[in-house]
Amino acid sequence: MMVSLNILRKLAITVVFITAVLWLLPASAHHSHGNYNMTQYTHLTGEVVELHWMNPHIWIYIEVVNDDGEPEVWSLEGASPTQVINSGWTRDQIEVGDEIGVRCHQLWDDDTGCLLGFLTPEGGVEKEFD
């Protein structure tokens, strides 16, 4: 039984299309910011207690004094290291022990997590960090 060249061509195009769609789905799902309140900023100031420059996102953890005067750690999700470096940041501008300020989009459930928007390093000027 001989399969026509036209059928093989259509099959190849279908396989390529399905592969491309399946390959792109995880990327679009990963970059959703649906768990953050993107309509307003939360302003925080605190000491960097942990810092991770790694893919797919930079994570900064800061200790903030809450309204009750108690310390709490906030996790701040940044962009990828490549994006942050391309926007002018260097790894040595933020270190554990630094006092920083941030404007970020807090989690919808009001937990202590934020998507970074802007960061002010110790003794520096506020710049975009996303």
Protein Blocks (a to p, Z undefined) as FASTA:
>chain_A
ZZdfklmmmmmmmmmmmmmmmmmmmmmmmmpcklpcfkbccddddddfbdcdddfbdcdd
dddddfkopacddddddddfklmmmnopafklpcghiacdddddddfklpacdddfbdcd
ehiacddfZZ
